[in-house]
Amino acid sequence: MMAIGASMAETAQAWRFAALYVGLAIATPIFYLLWLLRKGAVSDLDVQIRAERWRPLLAAQFGMVVALALFLLYGAPPLMVALAGGLLVYTALAFAITLWWKISMHAAAAAAIVALLVAQVGAPAAPLLAGIPLMAWARVRLKRHTLAQTIAGAALGSAALVVALVWLPVS
């Protein structure tokens, strides 16, 4: 999503902000999750056991907060600030929900990306909407989620992104 934001920002500096976000909000939590797996603190990469989810999600939240703070401090393009804010809000809500119910973060990510593209590109991006139910079907088929968990994830992901794009100035 940050790559999409950087390409729409049309500045070379936007790509530096995207790389910063990926490093702090995605790569660092992934390496932490791999460390937890190796240490035996989580049972698998999908973190299917509810009690094991809080540490990886907290690491992701921390990386997102730091990335957003740096975006604001160093003047990231407004669209990228809105994306970072929307992803932070979505992840915080998903964090709270997933402690008692396994909402689909895969479906949420798919829906958020499509919401971003439809909001920024318009009708030409509408066919991408078909990817959301395909993602949901795959998660249900793999027995990682129920249909309700994928629907809730898609609703949360798209709603958080739309609210961020409407609420935060992007131009």
HUUR-V741505 format. One record per residue. N is the residue number from 1. OMEGA is omega in degrees with one decimal (NA if undefined). BURIAL is b if it has 24 or more other ideal C-beta (glycine too) atoms within 12 Angstrom, else e. Layout:
N/OMEGA/BURIAL, N/OMEGA/BURIAL
//
This chain:
1/178.5/b, 2/176.3/b, 3/176.8/e, 4/178.3/b, 5/179.6/b, 6/-179.7/b, 7/178.5/e, 8/-179.8/b, 9/175.0/b, 10/172.7/e, 11/178.9/e, 12/-179.9/e, 13/179.9/e, 14/179.8/b, 15/175.0/e, 16/177.4/e, 17/178.4/b, 18/178.9/b, 19/177.3/e, 20/179.7/b, 21/-179.5/b, 22/179.7/b, 23/-175.5/e, 24/-170.6/b, 25/-177.7/b, 26/-175.3/b, 27/-178.7/e, 28/176.7/b, 29/177.9/b, 30/177.8/e, 31/176.7/e, 32/177.6/b, 33/177.5/b, 34/177.0/e, 35/177.4/e, 36/178.7/b, 37/-179.4/e, 38/179.6/e, 39/-178.5/e, 40/-179.0/e, 41/171.7/e, 42/-174.0/b, 43/-178.7/e, 44/-177.4/e, 45/176.6/e, 46/-179.9/e, 47/-176.3/b, 48/179.7/e, 49/-173.6/e, 50/-177.2/e, 51/-178.8/e, 52/-171.1/b, 53/-168.8/b, 54/-177.8/e, 55/177.7/b, 56/179.5/b, 57/177.2/b, 58/177.0/b, 59/177.9/b, 60/178.5/b, 61/179.8/b, 62/178.6/e, 63/179.3/b, 64/178.4/b, 65/179.4/b, 66/179.2/e, 67/179.4/b, 68/178.3/b, 69/178.8/e, 70/175.6/b, 71/-178.6/b, 72/-178.2/e, 73/-174.5/e, 74/172.0/e, 75/175.5/e, 76/176.9/b, 77/-176.1/b, 78/178.8/b, 79/-178.9/b, 80/175.0/b, 81/178.6/b, 82/178.6/b, 83/179.4/b, 84/177.8/b, 85/178.7/b, 86/178.7/b, 87/177.6/b, 88/179.3/b, 89/178.9/b, 90/-176.7/b, 91/177.4/b, 92/178.3/b, 93/178.5/b, 94/177.1/b, 95/-179.7/b, 96/-178.6/e, 97/-172.1/b, 98/175.4/b, 99/177.1/e, 100/-179.0/e, 101/-173.1/e, 102/176.7/b, 103/-177.2/b, 104/177.1/b, 105/176.1/b, 106/178.8/b, 107/178.7/b, 108/179.9/b, 109/178.8/b, 110/-179.1/b, 111/179.4/b, 112/179.1/b, 113/179.0/b, 114/178.4/b, 115/177.7/b, 116/-177.6/b, 117/178.4/b, 118/179.8/b, 119/-174.9/b, 120/-175.6/b, 121/179.8/e, 122/-173.5/e, 123/179.3/e, 124/179.4/e, 125/-176.0/e, 126/178.7/e, 127/178.6/e, 128/177.2/b, 129/179.5/e, 130/179.4/e, 131/-177.8/b, 132/177.3/b, 133/176.5/e, 134/177.1/e, 135/179.8/b, 136/179.3/b, 137/-178.6/e, 138/-179.5/e, 139/177.1/b, 140/-179.4/e, 141/178.3/e, 142/-179.9/e, 143/175.4/e, 144/-177.8/b, 145/169.7/b, 146/177.1/e, 147/-179.9/e, 148/-179.9/e, 149/178.7/b, 150/178.0/b, 151/179.2/b, 152/178.1/b, 153/179.5/b, 154/179.1/b, 155/-179.3/b, 156/-179.6/b, 157/-179.1/b, 158/-179.4/b, 159/180.0/b, 160/-179.5/b, 161/-179.8/b, 162/179.0/b, 163/179.3/b, 164/-179.6/b, 165/179.6/b, 166/-173.3/e, 167/-179.1/e, 168/178.6/b, 169/-178.5/e, 170/178.8/b, 171/NA/e
//
